[in-house]
Amino acid sequence: MEEGKEESKEDGTAQYNKPGYWLRWLQAAKRSSETHRNESKAAWAEYKNRALREADGVGKSTRLYPIYHSSCKVLEPALYALTPELLARRRFGANDDIARLASTIEEDLGEYLVDKFDFDGAMMGAVSDFIHADKATLQLIYKTELKDIPIKIPLSQGEGESFIGPDGMPFDGEVFSDETGFYGQTIKQKAVNQEIYVSPIRYEDILHTPEAKTQSEIVDIAYKFSMRREEAELRFKDKLTNVSWITKKNDDGADIPGEFLEGYEIYCKASKKCYWITEQKNDDFLDVKDDPYGLEGFFPSPDFIIGSKPDDSLYPTPLYQQCKPILDQLHMMVGRVFRLITSVRRRALVDGANDDLINALNNLEGQEFIACENFRLILEKGGVANLVQYIEVQDLVNAIRELVELEETFKNWFFEWFGVPDILRGSSEPIETAKAQEIKQQAANDRFKYMKKQVAQLARDSIRMMVDLALKVFDDEKMMAVCGYQYKTPEQQAIFPQALELLRNDHERCIRLDIDSNTLTFYDRELKKQQNVELVTTVTQGLEKVSGMLQNGGPPYANVGLKLLMGALDALEGGEEYMEEVKQSIEALIASNEQQSQEPPPPSDKQIQAQVDQQKIEAQERMNTVEFQFKMQELQLTQAAKMEELRLTGIQLGVETQLAQMDTQLKALQTQIDQYRVVNEAKEKIIEEMRLSQEKRDSDVKEATEGSKQQPIVINNIIPPKVPVSLVTETIRDANGTLVGAKSVPIPEEPEVQI
């Protein structure tokens, strides 16, 4: 049974893999959209003032009355004129740090995509299609380049000369080594120069399931593409062997240089594939890919916005077709007025036989004089005035006046049918009061509220789609760059990966990006200012009133006031943003009041007097305790001062003792120095005497040697002078025993025996 189901499923999707199926599908989709396409084309032609129409059955003439163009120029800025402000909303009351940071990241990412890739231009193109074709959407585009980047693979050495990778499997590639060890290399492709944007898709360049009556019934969407031959050959390469290239013309009918390939990019929801096909080649697809973007709704475009959706299809009747009869009359009337103005000129009937008179009358503006042969005859007939009868043109002037008045009536009819009130056109009666103009302004806002809501919905869904795709294809490094990671606080940087992961896995859409619909037009900005003032007044006064009701009537009254304030905020534009905070504040105030009401009743007069007396006694005891503590501290400070004085006295005595000891030591040291000097002088004197004695002996020996050359003289019994072996220092003291000096005295030695 299961095999049968699987087989039927395969048989059901097999048809999508055949080019012939999609070529037939394209023909069916074009037939279904033909009426809408032609009517939309006529609306655009009226807007461009390039259409031709019959004028009173005489030939063809260009349109003369540009009321449709001027009305569209009023509608365009009324629907979209300014870049929307993004708001990230959190569901389920998520208010932790990660959720708040995730909301900030989504807002930063959305603002980057909106500012980077001309979102305003795409929205303005969609708004124009919405006005002329009454149906519009945008197409999501993703472009990138792939760059080869080498990636290191750490390796460990196995048995012999083999190497093992991180997965435990042998590595067969080339092995390198550096200070970190052995490693291999693999090439990874990284997306660079990534572009994510939405592009306007014209009414005639998008097809969908022909029989679909609602958006949910659309299972196939085809987006038309047009490429120059060079671009197509680069994109589809060897798939263009049997292509018949075409040429194209511009709006003026001139040939555009080059050859082109036109086809469709078809997204099939049943097979989850995208097919590229062209009618210039019938035998094969140009390309086939599995779900390219992986978006939640599969199709790379938001839901269609349709102004007046019919009940039997998704192809509306453009508003231009509803106003076409009035436009035809206005064009015809303006043509007639121009012709009548041309006809209103001064003309007269004259005697045709007098050619000279006719020439003179036809040249009245010049200074030419014409000779007249029958001049005497003209005078005889009473002059020129009697010969000329002017044709009456008052009827033509009255006809012009009537046409102009009728034209004003048709203009008002058109503005009413097309939906352009005078307050948006800047037209009002001088006698109108400010209140009347305010009512008109509010009425205009209400009338356009649904259309503006649809435009805001298209903008919101397009931004959401871009953000969802960016979260899929942007890596962490790119996300940090576009979301200002370096400018966030250290706490936010610490949880940035967790917040990013929350957004990427947010399948329940807990955090969704929204736009402030009151920021799309210049008028909305002024209205928003007024609404903000009203909102501030409502919140502040409401909180004061509820607080007063709580004080006067208790929690029941406050709960009633809270409900009334919630209803007022819900009715105000933008009030829902503050409802949760206001509710929490009032509920906390009520809870605090209930807690206070549960406390025991206040004491009686006797109890209060007893409490006062007890407080006096306790105060007196505290004063006595403080006074006792003060006296104890004073005593402790006095004792501490005395101890400090004794300590300082002891230190002073110790210093004086040390100074006396140092003086004694210095005196003893000086005595030793003096003794050393005396001894040293005695030693130097003895050494000098020994030197002189030695020189004397050497001189005597030299003289004796030189005086007797034949027989040497023997000198015996030469006894050297006696030298004291040592000296002793003898101190000299006065009568009081005080040391006053010292002297060196030689130690007597025993006499030497002379041999």
Beta strands, then each sheet from edge to edge (+ up, - down):
strand 1: 52-54
strand 2: 60-62
strand 3: 85-90
strand 4: 135-136
strand 5: 138-154
strand 6: 156-157
strand 7: 163-164
strand 8: 176-178
strand 9: 181-200
strand 10: 206-208
strand 11: 220-228
strand 12: 246-249
strand 13: 255-268
strand 14: 273-277
strand 15: 287-290
strand 16: 305-306
strand 17: 348-349
strand 18: 389-390
strand 19: 511-516
strand 20: 727-733
strand 21: 739-746
sheet 1: 1+ 2-
sheet 2: 3+ 19-
sheet 3: 4+ 16-
sheet 4: 5+ 9- 8+
sheet 5: 6+ 7-
sheet 6: 10+ 11- 13+ 12-
sheet 7: 10+ 11- 13+ 14- 15+
sheet 8: 17+ 18-
sheet 9: 20+ 21-
end
